[in-house]
Each structure stands twice: as structure tokens, then as C-alpha cells.
Amino acid sequence: MKKLFLLLCIFASSLTIQAQEDWSELKEEYTKLYSLATDISKQTDKIKVSNRVISIVKLYGTVSIKQQLDRSKPKIKNHYKYSLVKADGNEIPLKKVQTEKVMNSFKMVLTRVKESLEKNHQEEIDDILNSL
């Protein structure tokens, strides 16, 4: 009986460690996404970045993903929780799978915006050079 209990404890702790690692990967992905959004926000007003919030400005308002420190977890672990903020200010907490999907969507949009900006800047540079 003791061996079974010990085995269950080890199994449960391994699951907990794996779950923490998965969330830490999200933290790294969010850091990369935040960096990309910061670079793009310097070039256009369609992307806003502030206080760990990335916002995409649309015709109907803004859609944002927000990262905040989870105060229910120990501070040593730096566990973050993520939420989607709609244009009306409604904040929807995200689970891990949902966070991954939202981050992927934001990454695709930011990548398209970056490519579009690079293309537009090249056209502007060509126009200036042709007018000289």
C-alpha cells in the first residue's frame, strides 16, 4: 500500500512539473510576441503595446491579449495568467490551450502587418529615389 501511495505521489508531482513547464513555454512565447509587437508599434498606430498588454486596433475597437502575474501562485515561480480583452472591455480568462490559439492568431496578424509595413516602406523608398 505504501508503494502504491508513493508511486501515485511521484506520478502526481511529475504531472505538476510538466504543467509548469508548459506554462513557462507560454511565457517565453509571449515575450517573443511582445517584442515583435513592440517593434511593429513603433511603425504603425494599428498595434499598441503597454504594461504587458498587446492590442490590435480594428474598425470596431481593439482586441488585446494580457499577461499578468498570477498572485494565487508562489511569487518564486513567476506563473502568469493570460486573458483576452474584447473591444467593450470584457476580459475573458484563458486556459492553456486557448492561450496558445490566441497567441498563434496574434503572431500571424503581427507577422502579416510587419510584412505589409516592409513592403510599403520599400515602395515609399523607391518613390523617393525615383523622384530625385
C-alpha positions as CSV (number, residue, x, y, z in Angstrom):
1,M,0.0,0.0,0.0
2,K,2.9,2.3,0.8
3,K,4.5,1.6,-2.5
4,L,1.3,2.4,-4.3
5,F,0.9,5.7,-2.4
6,L,4.5,6.6,-3.2
7,L,4.0,5.8,-6.9
8,L,0.9,8.0,-7.0
9,C,2.7,10.9,-5.3
10,I,5.6,10.6,-7.8
11,F,3.2,10.5,-10.7
12,A,1.2,13.5,-9.5
13,S,4.4,15.5,-8.9
14,S,5.6,14.7,-12.4
15,L,2.3,16.0,-13.9
16,T,2.6,19.2,-11.9
17,I,6.1,19.8,-13.1
18,Q,5.1,19.2,-16.7
19,A,2.2,21.6,-16.4
20,Q,4.5,24.3,-15.0
21,E,7.0,23.7,-17.8
22,D,4.2,24.1,-20.4
23,W,3.1,27.5,-18.9
24,S,6.8,28.6,-18.8
25,E,6.9,27.9,-22.6
26,L,3.9,30.2,-23.0
27,K,5.8,32.9,-21.0
28,E,8.7,32.6,-23.5
29,E,6.4,32.8,-26.5
30,Y,4.6,35.8,-25.0
31,T,7.9,37.5,-24.5
32,K,8.8,37.0,-28.2
33,L,5.3,38.1,-29.3
34,Y,5.6,41.2,-27.1
35,S,9.0,42.1,-28.6
36,L,7.6,41.7,-32.2
37,A,4.5,43.8,-31.3
38,T,6.8,46.5,-29.7
39,D,8.8,46.7,-32.9
40,I,5.7,47.0,-35.1
41,S,4.0,49.5,-32.8
42,K,6.9,51.9,-33.5
43,Q,5.9,51.9,-37.1
44,T,2.1,51.9,-37.0
45,D,-0.7,53.0,-34.8
46,K,-2.7,49.8,-35.5
47,I,-0.7,47.9,-32.8
48,K,-0.5,49.2,-29.2
49,V,1.8,47.8,-26.5
50,S,1.8,48.7,-22.9
51,N,2.1,47.1,-19.5
52,R,2.3,43.5,-20.8
53,V,-0.8,44.1,-23.0
54,I,-0.7,43.7,-26.8
55,S,-3.6,45.3,-28.6
56,I,-4.6,45.2,-32.2
57,V,-6.7,48.1,-33.3
58,K,-9.6,47.2,-35.6
59,L,-12.5,49.2,-37.0
60,Y,-14.8,48.1,-34.2
61,G,-12.3,48.7,-31.4
62,T,-9.3,46.9,-30.0
63,V,-8.7,43.2,-29.2
64,S,-6.0,42.6,-26.7
65,I,-4.1,39.8,-25.0
66,K,-3.0,40.5,-21.5
67,Q,-0.3,38.8,-19.4
68,Q,-0.4,39.3,-15.7
69,L,1.3,37.7,-12.7
70,D,-0.9,35.0,-11.1
71,R,-1.0,36.1,-7.4
72,S,-2.5,32.8,-6.4
73,K,0.8,31.0,-7.2
74,P,4.0,31.4,-5.3
75,K,6.0,34.5,-6.4
76,I,9.1,32.5,-6.8
77,K,7.7,30.6,-9.8
78,N,6.6,33.7,-11.7
79,H,3.5,32.0,-13.0
80,Y,1.5,34.2,-15.4
81,K,-2.2,34.0,-16.4
82,Y,-3.5,35.3,-19.7
83,S,-6.7,36.9,-20.8
84,L,-8.3,38.1,-23.9
85,V,-9.7,41.7,-23.7
86,K,-12.6,42.5,-26.1
87,A,-13.4,45.9,-27.5
88,D,-16.0,46.5,-24.9
89,G,-13.5,46.0,-22.1
90,N,-14.8,42.5,-21.2
91,E,-11.8,40.4,-20.0
92,I,-12.0,36.7,-20.7
93,P,-9.6,34.4,-18.8
94,L,-7.8,31.9,-21.0
95,K,-6.8,28.3,-20.3
96,K,-3.6,27.0,-21.7
97,V,-4.9,25.7,-25.0
98,Q,-6.9,28.8,-25.6
99,T,-3.9,31.0,-24.8
100,E,-1.8,29.0,-27.4
101,K,-4.5,29.6,-30.0
102,V,-4.9,33.3,-29.3
103,M,-1.1,33.8,-29.2
104,N,-0.8,32.0,-32.6
105,S,-3.5,34.2,-34.0
106,F,-1.8,37.3,-32.8
107,K,1.5,36.1,-34.1
108,M,0.0,35.6,-37.6
109,V,-1.6,39.0,-37.6
110,L,1.6,40.7,-36.4
111,T,3.7,38.9,-39.0
112,R,1.3,40.0,-41.8
113,V,1.4,43.6,-40.5
114,K,5.2,43.5,-40.4
115,E,5.5,42.1,-43.9
116,S,3.0,44.7,-45.2
117,L,4.9,47.6,-43.5
118,E,8.2,46.3,-45.0
119,K,6.6,46.2,-48.5
120,N,5.0,49.7,-48.1
121,H,8.3,51.2,-46.9
122,Q,10.1,49.7,-49.9
123,E,7.6,51.3,-52.2
124,E,8.0,54.7,-50.5
125,I,11.8,54.4,-50.7
126,D,11.6,53.6,-54.4
127,D,9.2,56.6,-55.0
128,I,11.6,58.9,-53.2
129,L,14.6,57.6,-55.1
130,N,12.8,57.9,-58.4
131,S,11.8,61.5,-57.7
132,L,15.4,62.6,-57.1
